[in-house]
Amino acid sequence: MNDDAQYICDSCGEEIVIPVDLSAGFSQEYVEDCPVCCHANIIRVEIDPTGEVSSWSESE
């Protein structure tokens, strides 16, 4: 399993690498400020049964 993921900030377009907390479950959602532009993003992380991590963001 990969414990890193990335998303594209909805505001500035930067690719942001985030750590994935594998103990938090297979479907995760939280709010995080972009470290580049400080815009709040809703981060969604999905982990499939094989351990493949998918992540994306939406504007808050």
Residue pairs with C-beta under 8 A, 6 or more apart in sequence:
1 22
1 47
1 51
1 53
2 20
2 51
2 52
2 53
3 19
3 20
3 22
4 17
4 18
4 19
4 20
4 53
5 17
5 18
5 20
5 45
5 53
5 54
5 55
6 15
6 16
6 17
6 18
6 55
7 15
7 16
7 18
7 41
7 43
7 55
7 56
7 57
8 14
8 15
8 16
8 56
8 57
9 15
9 16
9 34
9 36
9 37
9 39
9 41
9 57
10 39
10 41
10 57
10 58
10 59
11 34
11 37
11 39
11 41
11 59
12 34
12 36
12 37
12 39
14 34
14 36
14 37
16 34
16 35
16 36
18 32
18 43
18 55
20 28
20 45
20 47
20 53
20 55
21 28
22 47
26 46
26 47
26 48
27 45
27 46
27 47
28 43
28 44
28 45
28 46
29 42
29 43
29 44
29 45
30 42
30 43
31 40
31 41
31 42
31 43
31 60
32 40
32 41
32 43
33 39
33 40
33 41
34 40
34 41
39 59
40 59
40 60
41 57
41 58
41 59
41 60
42 57
42 58
42 59
42 60
43 55
43 56
43 57
44 55
44 56
44 57
44 58
45 53
45 54
45 55
46 53
46 54
46 55
47 53
47 54
48 54
